[in-house]
Amino acid sequence: MTPSNLLEEKAFLSSLKNKDYLRKKINISLELALTSIGLVVTLAASAFLFRDIWNIFQLGLAEGNWKRILEQLVFATVVFFLIYGNVLYQLTRIGYFLRLRKFKPTPTQDLSSLYRKDAPELTLLLPSYKEEIKVIEQSILSSALQEYPHKKVVLLIDNPPFPTDPSDLELLQNARALPIQLQEMLNIPHSFCYAKYQEFINRVEKSSFNYSLEKSHLIDTFSFVTKWFNDQAKNYEIKDHTDQLFVDKIYFSFVHKYTQLAKEIDLEDIDNPEYNREEKFILEYEKLICLFDAELTSFERKRYANLSHEPNKAMNLNSYIGLMGKYYIEVKRKNKVYLEAVDEALGEIEIPQTKYLITLDADSILTPDYALRLVDLMEKPEFAKVAVIQTPYSAVPDPKKLIERISGATTDMQYIIHQGFTQFNATFWVGANALLRTKALDDIKIKFNHHGFKLYKFIQDRTVIEDTESSIDLVVKDWKLFNYPERLSYSATPADFGSLLIQRRRWANGGLIIFPKAVSSLLKWPWSFKKLTESFFRFHYLVSIAAVNIGLPILLVYPFNDNLLNIWLPLTSLPYYFFYGRDLILTGYKFVDLLRVYSLNLILIPINLGGVFKSIQQMFTGQTIPFKRTPKVTGRTGAPAGYILAEYFILIFCFANAAFDLLHTRWLHAFFAVLNGSFIFYGMTKFIGFRDGLNDLFPVTEESKDSPQLRPVTIKANRRNRLRTVSNRLTPRTTPIIKSEEFS
């Protein structure tokens, strides 16, 4: 990849063609009006539908026909939950557009105030488990290149610390070395910019501020930074759409920014008295220094016997958060290593306390202004009780595989729903990325015993959807959560059915377990209309996966009376599908993708039910369900044979049921069965693949299909494995930090 300046500009501009409604010309008043009309149609059709159900129910009572009565109750319950989700989607759509209409992003120049005062300290935590190095590298660099002063970026390596498998050992060694190598890489532009800043200060102190001279020096500095980012982009190997997004959103965004800044300063009118040029130049130098000023390090909780080794992301984060604000030394006892807190004078390792934390999954990418914009809001008085602020992640655009694009489309539609939740004070923490207030985490921490050691949980690990339960815990303590209405974060979508299965099964597991806690907290006295509306959205979020994925098979399987399948039923869902398709188009997809989304949702029914049944199992047994991470690997992830068999069973049953319905002249139900069978057949063909499905049914090896083989990416040999000391820092480091080589 060797882009010219023209190609760089073109690439950057293409990256701006994103999914964000805020950056598109959308008639918000029209969308609000259309959605309101759709909501009225849905509610009216629902009223007529339930009127007919009630009439048939009364007829069953009069005749004493208990079969018909039970049929009506089941049908009414299933339809109620489908309409519940329909209405909720339209309400959240209205809420999102209401928020967009009044939202005004803080102007970029006003964000500079964080550079002119003591910015709150910020730590970015990246939990990682057996990730490919390129995946981690993108997340670390998108964190380290945040336009925020004095960042601390910690890679929380959760790989087994003493692996015997050679590929696992290589992954671990590469993960330990990566923060050091990236630190060296960032030290080069940081040292250059700091030296230029010192030269500027020395010149100004020795003589008066010479605008023409200093303008030339600042433009030269911008040119160096532009060339540095451009070189990184040129040398970056682009293999897929995630690589392209990373280069566009990180490297090319800075190429564009500093090219434009240089032009603006060069063309600036020398007689323009709007601001103090000397102060402006100081600020620009400080921004450059802070851009590259990041402390990169790693931490491995599993090396220490006195920290939790529970195999889930929540405890990986909890282990580090529980250590913050103290000094430590390593102590060896009986061939085990312990981390013990000591006084500052004796401390060899410092884990500093910071006001804010950003948690970021290892397959996620943040735009450079993420931290600056979110911290700016959190520092405002009206946000003092906000514990979590985030931008629900978007799918990485332009994937090559259909399953990535369509599953990504469902993710992007969930973004709209989550943004609407905030309008109704029903925000849920979505764990791929979030800015957390440390004080709020202290409010919900609980103490627990681990082999005689007292540890703390800040983020619950009772379920595999730890962020959802922690959201309820924060609400109980009167904290708020907030979704920032811009797309500032992106996460990879599973590239095959096996990976998607693991992700969606995990998402479906836990809502029923958390539901009683949500009910007790949201319905406690005193009641209010605001609390009841909040409950309307929170309850659906927790139970919808279970209700819909149990209800849909009932509609597929049971031959309900055709009198129930009247015109009112499709009318209740018509507005939902219209707006879903409309939002797909506005987000950059095609209307035909609506049909593909429906097909994908049908073949995900067995997977979602698997997660729901795991929740029910945990409710009865009390045993925590093991956390399954979504694989992020180069090769294909196989699917368990049981789920593939379930797909074949549903497919065969739909067409067999249709034939049976035709024999008994149940025309509508037969049509419904054929239609859904056709969608399932399409989904199995396009999203699973019959050949891959057969390979999963009859595997040729003994390898576990839930544990894909990882293919490590070897780091370039020309990168040194030692952290180079940089003496010139805007803020010199006076305390030791944890370095990766301490754990090698």
C-alpha positions in Angstrom: 0.0 0.0 0.0 1.7 3.2 -1.2 -0.9 6.0 -1.2 -0.1 9.4 -2.5 -1.5 12.5 -0.8 -4.6 12.2 -3.0 -5.1 8.6 -2.1 -4.7 9.4 1.6 -7.3 12.1 1.4 -9.6 9.8 -0.6 -9.2 7.0 1.9 -9.9 9.3 4.9 -13.0 10.8 3.3 -14.3 7.3 2.5 -13.9 6.5 6.2 -16.2 9.3 7.0 -19.0 7.6 5.1 -19.9 5.8 8.3 -23.1 4.6 10.0 -23.6 7.6 12.2 -27.0 9.3 11.8 -25.4 12.4 13.4 -23.1 12.8 10.4 -25.9 12.3 7.8 -28.5 14.6 6.5 -31.6 13.0 8.0 -34.9 14.8 8.4 -35.4 14.1 12.1 -38.9 15.6 12.1 -40.0 13.3 9.3 -38.5 10.2 11.1 -40.3 11.1 14.3 -43.6 11.6 12.5 -43.3 8.4 10.6 -42.4 6.4 13.7 -45.3 8.0 15.6 -47.7 6.9 12.9 -46.2 3.4 12.9 -46.7 3.2 16.6 -50.3 4.2 16.3 -50.8 1.5 13.6 -49.1 -1.1 15.8 -51.2 -0.3 18.8 -54.5 -0.1 16.9 -53.8 -3.4 15.1 -52.8 -5.0 18.4 -56.1 -3.8 20.0 -58.1 -5.4 17.2 -56.0 -8.6 17.3 -56.5 -9.0 21.1 -60.2 -8.3 20.7 -60.5 -11.2 18.3 -58.4 -13.4 20.7 -60.7 -12.4 23.5 -63.8 -13.3 21.5 -62.5 -16.7 20.7 -61.4 -17.1 24.4 -64.9 -16.3 25.5 -66.4 -18.8 23.0 -64.1 -21.4 24.5 -65.3 -20.6 28.0 -68.9 -20.8 26.9 -68.4 -24.2 25.3 -66.1 -25.4 28.1 -63.5 -26.1 25.4 -60.3 -26.1 27.5 -58.1 -26.9 24.5 -59.3 -23.8 22.8 -58.9 -21.7 26.0 -55.3 -22.9 26.5 -54.6 -22.3 22.9 -55.7 -18.7 23.2 -53.6 -18.2 26.3 -50.5 -19.5 24.7 -51.1 -17.7 21.4 -51.8 -14.4 23.3 -48.7 -14.7 25.4 -46.4 -15.4 22.4 -48.0 -12.5 20.4 -47.8 -10.2 23.4 -44.0 -10.6 23.6 -43.6 -10.1 19.9 -45.7 -6.9 20.0 -43.8 -5.8 23.1 -40.5 -5.9 21.2 -42.2 -4.2 18.2 -43.4 -1.3 20.4 -40.1 -1.1 22.2 -38.1 -0.8 19.0 -40.3 2.1 17.8 -40.2 3.9 21.1 -36.4 3.6 21.2 -36.2 4.9 17.7 -38.3 7.9 18.7 -36.1 8.3 21.8 -32.9 8.2 19.6 -34.1 10.8 17.2 -35.3 13.1 20.0 -31.8 12.9 21.5 -30.2 13.6 18.1 -32.3 16.6 17.6 -31.1 18.3 20.8 -27.6 16.9 20.9 -24.8 19.3 20.1 -21.3 17.8 20.3 -18.8 19.9 22.2 -16.7 21.9 19.6 -13.2 20.5 19.2 -11.6 23.7 20.3 -13.6 23.6 23.6 -12.2 20.2 24.4 -8.8 21.8 24.6 -9.6 22.9 28.2 -8.5 19.4 29.4 -5.0 20.3 28.2 -5.0 23.6 30.0 -5.7 22.2 33.4 -5.0 19.0 35.3 -6.9 16.4 33.3 -8.3 13.6 35.4 -6.1 10.6 35.4 -7.2 7.8 33.1 -6.3 4.1 32.8 -7.4 2.0 29.8 -7.7 -1.7 30.6 -7.7 -4.2 27.8 -8.6 -7.8 28.9 -7.1 -10.3 26.5 -7.1 -14.1 26.3 -5.1 -16.0 23.6 -5.7 -13.2 21.1 -3.8 -13.0 17.8 -1.2 -10.3 18.1 -2.6 -8.1 15.3 -5.9 -7.9 17.1 -4.3 -6.8 20.4 -2.0 -4.4 18.6 -4.9 -2.5 17.0 -6.7 -2.1 20.3 -3.6 -1.0 22.2 -2.7 1.6 19.5 -6.3 3.0 19.3 -6.0 3.3 23.1 -2.5 4.8 23.2 -3.3 7.3 20.5 -6.3 8.8 22.3 -6.1 12.6 22.2 -6.0 12.7 26.0 -3.2 13.7 28.3 -1.1 11.2 30.3 -2.8 7.9 29.5 -2.0 4.5 31.1 -2.8 1.6 28.9 -2.7 -1.9 30.5 -3.0 -5.1 28.6 -4.6 -7.6 31.0 -3.1 -10.9 29.7 -5.3 -13.8 30.8 -3.4 -16.6 29.0 -2.1 -19.5 31.1 1.2 -18.2 32.5 3.1 -21.4 32.2 1.9 -23.0 28.9 3.3 -26.3 27.6 1.8 -26.0 24.1 4.4 -24.3 21.8 1.7 -22.2 20.0 0.3 -21.0 23.4 3.8 -20.2 24.6 4.4 -18.1 21.5 1.2 -16.2 21.9 2.0 -15.5 25.5 5.6 -14.3 24.7 4.3 -12.1 21.9 1.6 -10.6 24.1 4.1 -9.8 26.8 6.5 -8.2 24.3 3.9 -6.2 22.4 3.4 -3.2 24.9 7.1 -2.8 25.1 7.5 -2.7 21.4 4.7 -0.3 20.9 6.0 1.9 23.6 9.3 2.1 21.7 7.4 3.0 18.5 5.5 5.8 20.2 8.6 7.2 22.0 10.0 8.3 18.6 7.4 10.9 17.7 6.9 11.8 21.4 10.6 12.6 21.8 10.6 14.6 18.6 7.6 16.7 19.5 8.8 17.3 23.0 12.2 18.5 21.7 10.5 20.9 19.3 8.4 22.2 22.1 11.5 22.8 24.3 13.2 24.6 21.4 10.1 26.8 21.0 10.1 27.7 24.7 13.8 28.5 24.6 13.4 30.8 21.6 10.5 32.6 23.2 12.3 33.1 26.5 15.4 34.5 24.7 13.6 36.9 22.4 10.1 38.1 21.7 7.6 35.8 19.9 8.3 35.8 16.2 5.1 34.7 14.5 6.5 34.0 11.1 9.4 32.1 12.4 7.3 30.1 14.9 4.7 29.3 12.3 7.3 27.8 10.1 8.6 25.6 13.0 5.1 24.5 14.0 4.3 23.6 10.4 7.5 21.6 10.2 6.4 19.7 13.3 3.0 19.0 11.9 4.7 17.7 8.7 6.8 15.3 10.7 3.8 14.0 12.6 1.9 13.7 9.3 4.7 11.8 7.7 5.1 9.5 10.7 1.4 8.5 10.6 1.5 8.2 6.8 4.6 5.9 7.1 2.7 3.7 9.6 -0.2 3.5 7.2 2.0 2.6 4.2 3.8 -0.1 6.1 0.7 -1.6 7.7 -0.3 -4.9 6.0 -4.0 -4.7 5.2 -5.6 -8.1 5.0 -9.3 -7.4 5.8 -11.9 -4.8 6.6 -10.8 -4.5 10.2 -7.3 -3.6 9.2 -8.7 -1.0 6.7 -10.9 0.5 9.4 -7.9 0.7 11.8 -5.8 2.5 9.2 -8.6 4.8 8.2 -9.8 5.7 11.7 -6.4 6.0 13.4 -3.6 6.6 11.0 -5.3 8.4 8.1 -7.5 10.5 10.5 -4.3 12.0 11.9 -2.8 12.4 8.5 -5.9 14.4 7.5 -6.0 16.4 10.8 -2.4 17.6 10.8 -2.4 18.2 7.0 -5.4 20.5 7.5 -3.9 22.2 10.6 -0.7 23.0 8.7 -2.8 24.5 5.9 -4.9 26.6 8.2 -1.9 28.0 10.1 0.0 28.7 6.8 -3.0 30.6 5.4 -3.9 32.5 8.6 -4.1 36.2 8.4 -1.3 37.7 10.4 -3.4 40.6 11.5 -6.2 38.5 12.8 -6.5 39.5 16.5 -8.9 36.8 17.6 -6.6 34.9 19.9 -3.1 34.9 21.4 -0.9 33.2 18.9 1.8 32.3 21.4 -0.8 30.6 23.6 -2.2 28.8 20.6 1.2 27.5 19.6 1.9 26.3 23.1 -1.4 24.4 23.1 -0.7 22.8 19.8 2.7 21.5 21.0 1.1 20.2 24.2 -1.5 18.4 22.2 1.1 16.7 20.1 3.1 15.7 23.1 0.1 14.3 24.9 -1.1 12.4 21.9 2.0 10.2 22.1 2.3 10.3 25.9 1.1 6.9 26.9 2.5 4.4 29.4 2.0 1.0 27.9 2.3 -2.1 30.2 0.8 -5.5 30.8 -0.4 -7.4 33.9 -1.1 -11.1 34.4 -3.3 -11.9 37.4 -2.8 -15.7 36.9 0.8 -15.4 37.9 -0.2 -14.7 41.5 -1.7 -17.3 43.9 -3.5 -14.6 45.9 -5.6 -13.3 43.0 -8.6 -14.9 41.4 -8.1 -17.2 38.5 -11.7 -17.5 37.6 -11.8 -17.9 33.7 -13.9 -14.8 32.8 -13.4 -11.3 31.7 -15.1 -9.8 34.8 -12.5 -11.3 37.2 -9.6 -10.3 35.0 -10.8 -6.7 35.3 -11.7 -7.1 39.0 -8.2 -8.4 39.9 -6.5 -5.3 38.5 -9.1 -2.8 39.7 -8.8 -4.2 43.2 -5.1 -3.6 43.3 -5.3 0.1 42.2 -3.9 2.8 44.5 -1.2 0.8 46.2 2.4 -0.3 46.0 3.4 -4.0 45.8 6.3 -6.5 45.9 6.4 -10.0 44.6 6.9 -12.7 47.3 7.7 -16.4 46.6 6.4 -19.1 48.9 6.4 -22.8 48.2 6.9 -22.3 44.4 4.1 -19.8 44.2 4.2 -16.1 43.6 2.2 -13.7 45.7 1.6 -9.9 45.2 1.7 -8.1 48.6 0.9 -4.5 49.4 3.7 -2.5 51.0 4.5 1.1 51.8 5.6 3.4 49.0 9.2 3.4 50.1 9.4 -0.4 49.8 7.2 -0.8 46.7 8.7 -2.2 43.6 5.5 -2.1 41.6 3.0 0.7 41.6 -0.6 0.3 40.4 -1.9 3.9 40.5 -5.4 4.9 41.3 -7.1 6.9 38.6 -10.4 8.8 38.6 -11.6 7.1 35.4 -11.2 3.7 33.7 -11.8 2.7 30.1 -12.5 -1.0 29.6 -12.0 -2.1 26.0 -12.3 -5.6 24.5 -9.2 -6.8 22.7 -11.1 -6.9 19.4 -12.3 -3.3 19.6 -11.1 0.0 18.2 -11.7 3.5 19.6 -11.7 6.7 17.6 -9.0 9.1 18.8 -11.5 11.5 20.4 -13.3 8.8 22.5 -11.7 9.5 25.8 -11.6 13.3 25.4 -15.3 13.6 24.6 -16.5 11.3 27.2 -14.3 12.6 30.0 -15.4 16.1 29.0 -19.0 15.2 29.7 -18.3 13.2 32.9 -16.6 16.3 34.4 -19.7 18.4 33.9 -21.8 19.0 37.1 -24.9 17.5 35.6 -23.0 14.2 35.0 -21.7 13.9 38.6 -24.0 10.8 39.2 -23.2 9.1 35.9 -21.2 5.9 36.6 -20.8 4.6 33.0 -20.7 6.5 29.8 -20.1 4.7 26.5 -20.8 4.6 22.8 -22.4 1.2 22.2 -20.1 -0.4 19.7 -20.7 -0.5 15.9 -19.8 -3.4 13.6 -16.7 -2.9 11.5 -17.9 -1.9 8.1 -17.5 -3.5 4.7 -16.8 -7.2 5.7 -16.3 -9.6 2.8 -18.3 -12.5 4.4 -22.1 -12.3 4.3 -22.4 -13.7 7.9 -20.2 -10.9 9.2 -22.2 -8.3 7.3 -25.6 -9.5 8.5 -24.7 -10.2 12.1 -23.0 -6.8 12.0 -26.3 -5.3 10.8 -28.1 -6.7 13.9 -25.4 -5.1 16.0 -25.9 -1.8 14.4 -29.6 -2.0 14.9 -28.9 -2.7 18.6 -26.9 0.5 18.7 -30.2 2.4 17.9 -32.1 0.6 20.6 -29.4 1.3 23.2 -29.3 5.0 22.3 -33.1 5.1 22.7 -32.7 3.4 26.1 -30.9 6.5 27.4 -33.8 8.7 26.5 -35.9 6.7 28.9 -33.2 6.4 31.7 -32.9 2.7 30.9 -29.2 2.5 29.7 -27.4 -0.8 30.0 -23.6 -1.1 30.2 -22.5 -2.9 27.0 -19.2 -4.4 27.9 -17.1 -4.0 24.6 -16.1 -0.5 25.7 -17.0 1.9 28.4 -15.7 4.8 30.5 -16.2 4.0 34.2 -16.1 6.3 37.2 -13.9 4.5 39.8 -15.9 6.0 42.7 -19.1 4.3 41.4 -17.3 0.9 41.1 -16.2 1.3 44.8 -19.9 1.8 45.6 -20.9 -1.6 44.3 -17.9 -3.6 45.3 -18.4 -6.7 47.4 -15.8 -8.6 49.4 -15.2 -12.3 48.9 -12.8 -14.9 50.1 -10.3 -16.6 47.7 -8.3 -19.4 49.4 -8.0 -17.3 52.5 -7.4 -14.0 50.8 -9.9 -11.2 50.9 -10.6 -9.9 47.4 -13.2 -7.6 45.9 -15.6 -7.8 43.0 -16.5 -4.6 41.3 -18.0 -6.2 38.2 -20.3 -9.2 38.9 -19.3 -12.5 37.4 -22.4 -14.5 38.5 -23.5 -14.6 34.9 -21.6 -14.4 31.6 -23.2 -11.0 30.8 -21.4 -9.3 33.7 -22.0 -5.8 32.3 -25.8 -6.3 32.4 -25.9 -7.3 36.1 -23.5 -4.5 37.1 -25.8 -2.1 35.4 -28.6 -3.1 37.8 -26.2 -2.9 40.7 -25.3 0.7 39.8 -29.0 1.6 39.4 -29.7 0.2 42.9 -27.0 2.6 44.3 -28.7 5.5 42.5 -26.0 5.8 39.8 -26.9 6.5 36.2 -25.6 5.2 32.9 -25.4 7.2 29.6 -24.9 6.4 25.9 -23.1 9.1 24.0 -24.9 9.5 20.7 -22.0 9.2 18.3 -20.3 6.1 16.9 -16.9 6.3 18.5 -16.1 2.6 18.9 -16.0 -0.4 16.6 -15.8 -4.2 17.3 -15.2 -7.1 15.1 -18.1 -9.4 14.2 -17.6 -13.2 14.3 -16.4 -14.3 10.9 -18.1 -17.7 10.8 -21.1 -19.5 12.3 -19.1 -21.3 15.0 -17.8 -18.1 16.4 -21.2 -16.4 16.2 -22.7 -19.3 18.0 -20.4 -18.9 21.0 -21.1 -15.2 21.1 -24.9 -15.3 20.8 -25.2 -18.2 23.1 -23.3 -16.2 25.7 -25.5 -13.2 25.1 -28.7 -15.3 25.7 -27.4 -16.6 29.0 -28.1 -14.7 32.2 -31.0 -12.4 31.6 -33.5 -14.6 33.5 -31.1 -14.9 36.4 -30.7 -11.1 36.7 -34.4 -10.4 36.1 -35.5 -10.9 39.8 -32.9 -8.4 40.9 -34.1 -5.9 38.4 -37.7 -6.4 39.4 -37.0 -5.9 43.1 -34.9 -2.8 42.5 -37.1 -1.0 39.9 -40.4 -1.7 41.5 -39.6 -0.9 45.1 -41.5 2.0 46.7 -41.9 4.9 45.9 -43.1 4.3 42.4 -43.1 7.0 39.7 -44.0 7.1 36.1 -40.3 7.6 35.2 -39.4 4.4 37.1 -42.2 2.5 35.4 -41.2 3.5 31.9 -37.6 2.6 32.8 -38.9 -0.8 33.9 -40.7 -1.3 30.6 -37.4 -1.2 28.7 -35.2 -2.9 31.3 -37.5 -5.9 31.7 -37.7 -6.5 28.0 -34.0 -6.4 27.6 -33.6 -9.1 30.2 -36.4 -11.5 29.1 -36.9 -10.8 25.4 -34.3 -13.4 24.2 -36.0 -16.1 26.3 -39.6 -15.1 25.4 -39.1 -14.6 21.7 -37.0 -17.7 21.1 -39.4 -19.9 23.0 -42.4 -18.2 21.4 -41.3 -18.4 17.7 -40.9 -22.2 17.7 -44.3 -22.5 19.3 -45.7 -20.6 16.3 -43.7 -22.7 14.0 -44.7 -26.0 15.5 -48.3 -25.7 16.8 -51.2 -25.7 14.3 -53.1 -22.7 15.7 -56.6 -22.1 14.3 -56.5 -20.0 11.1 -59.0 -17.7 12.8 -56.1 -16.5 14.9 -53.9 -15.8 11.9 -56.0 -12.9 10.6 -55.1 -9.6 9.0 -54.4 -7.9 12.3 -51.4 -10.1 13.1 -49.2 -9.0 10.1 -50.4 -5.4 10.6 -48.9 -5.4 14.1 -45.5 -6.3 12.8 -45.6 -4.4 9.5 -44.4 -1.0 11.1 -41.5 -2.9 12.8 -40.2 -4.4 9.7 -40.6 -1.2 7.8 -38.6 0.8 10.3 -36.0 -1.9 10.7 -35.5 -2.0 7.0 -35.4 1.8 6.9 -32.8 2.0 9.6 -30.7 -0.6 7.7 -30.7 1.7 4.7 -29.8 4.7 6.7 -27.0 2.8 8.3 -25.5 1.8 5.0 -27.1 -1.6 4.4 -29.7 -2.6 1.8 -33.4 -3.2 2.3 -32.9 -6.8 1.1 -30.7 -7.3 4.1 -33.9 -7.2 6.2 -34.8 -10.6 4.8 -31.3 -11.9 5.5 -31.5 -10.6 9.1 -34.8 -12.5 9.5 -33.1 -15.6 8.1 -30.2 -15.3 10.5 -32.5 -14.8 13.5 -34.3 -18.0 12.6 -31.2 -20.1 12.5 -30.0 -18.5 15.8 -33.1 -19.8 17.6 -31.4 -23.1 18.7 -28.3 -21.1 19.8 -30.4 -18.6 21.8 -32.4 -21.4 23.4 -29.1 -23.1 24.4 -28.1 -19.9 26.3 -31.6 -19.6 27.8 -31.6 -23.2 29.0 -28.1 -22.7 30.5 -29.6 -19.8 32.5 -32.5 -22.0 33.7 -29.9 -24.7 34.6 -28.0 -22.2 36.7 -31.2 -21.0 38.4 -31.9 -24.5 39.6 -28.4 -25.8 40.3 -26.7 -22.6 41.4 -23.6 -23.6 39.4 -22.1 -20.7 37.4 -22.0 -21.4 33.7 -18.4 -21.3 32.3 -17.5 -18.2 30.4 -16.9 -18.9 26.7 -14.9 -16.2 24.8 -15.8 -15.4 21.3 -12.9 -16.7 19.2 -11.0 -14.1 17.2 -8.8 -16.3 15.0 -7.7 -16.6 11.4 -9.1 -20.1 10.8 -12.7 -21.3 10.9 -14.4 -22.2 14.2 -16.4 -25.3 14.1 -19.9 -25.6 15.6 -21.0 -28.3 18.0 -22.8 -31.1 16.1 -25.9 -30.8 18.3 -26.6 -27.4 17.1 -26.2 -28.4 13.5 -28.6 -31.3 14.0 -31.1 -28.8 15.5 -30.9 -26.7 12.4 -31.6 -29.7 10.2 -34.4 -30.8 12.5 -36.1 -27.4 12.3 -35.7 -27.2 8.5 -37.2 -30.7 7.9 -39.9 -30.1 10.4 -41.0 -26.8 8.8 -41.6 -28.5 5.4 -43.1 -31.7 6.9 -45.4 -29.5 9.0 -46.4 -27.5 5.9 -47.3 -30.7 4.1 -49.4 -31.9 7.1 -51.1 -28.5 7.2 -52.0 -28.7 3.5 -53.5 -32.1 4.0 -55.7 -30.6 6.7 -56.5 -27.4 4.7 -54.7 -25.1 7.2 -53.6 -22.8 4.4 -52.3 -19.9 6.4 -50.3 -22.0 8.8 -48.9 -24.0 5.8 -47.8 -20.8 4.1 -46.2 -19.7 7.4 -44.3 -23.0 7.7 -43.1 -22.9 4.0 -42.0 -19.3 4.3 -40.0 -19.8 7.4 -38.6 -23.1 6.2 -37.4 -21.3 3.1 -35.7 -18.6 5.2 -34.0 -21.4 7.3 -32.8 -23.1 4.2 -31.3 -19.9 2.9 -29.7 -19.3 6.3 -28.2 -22.7 6.4 -26.9 -22.3 2.9 -25.4 -18.8 3.3 -24.5 -18.5 7.0 -23.5 -22.1 7.9 -22.8 -23.8 4.6 -23.9 -27.4 4.0 -20.4 -28.6 3.5 -19.2 -26.9 6.7 -22.2 -28.2 8.5 -21.5 -31.7 7.5 -17.9 -31.3 8.6 -19.1 -30.3 12.0 -21.5 -33.3 12.1 -18.8 -35.7 11.0 -15.4 -34.2 12.1 -12.3 -35.7 10.7 -10.2 -34.8 13.9 -10.7 -35.1 17.6 -10.3 -31.3 18.1 -12.9 -29.6 20.2 -15.2 -27.4 18.1 -15.6 -24.9 20.9 -11.9 -24.5 21.2 -10.5 -23.4 17.9 -6.8 -23.7 17.0 -5.2 -20.3 17.3 -2.7 -19.2 14.7 -0.2 -16.8 16.2 1.2 -13.9 14.2 4.9 -13.6 14.8 6.1 -10.1 15.6 8.7 -8.6 13.3 12.1 -9.5 14.5 13.6 -6.1 14.0 11.6 -4.7 17.0 13.6 -4.7 20.2 12.2 -6.4 23.3 13.4 -3.8 25.8 11.6 -0.6 26.8 13.8 2.4 25.9 13.9 5.1 28.6 12.9 8.5 27.4 14.1 11.3 29.6 12.2 14.1 27.9 8.6 13.8 29.0 6.0 16.5 29.4 5.4 15.0 32.8 8.4 13.0 34.0 7.6 9.6 35.5 8.8 9.7 39.2 7.2 6.3 40.3 7.8 2.8 38.9 5.3 1.3 36.6 4.6 -2.3 35.9 6.5 -3.5 32.8 5.9 -6.5 30.8 9.4 -7.9 31.1 8.9 -8.2 34.9 6.5 -11.1 34.1 8.4 -12.9 31.4 
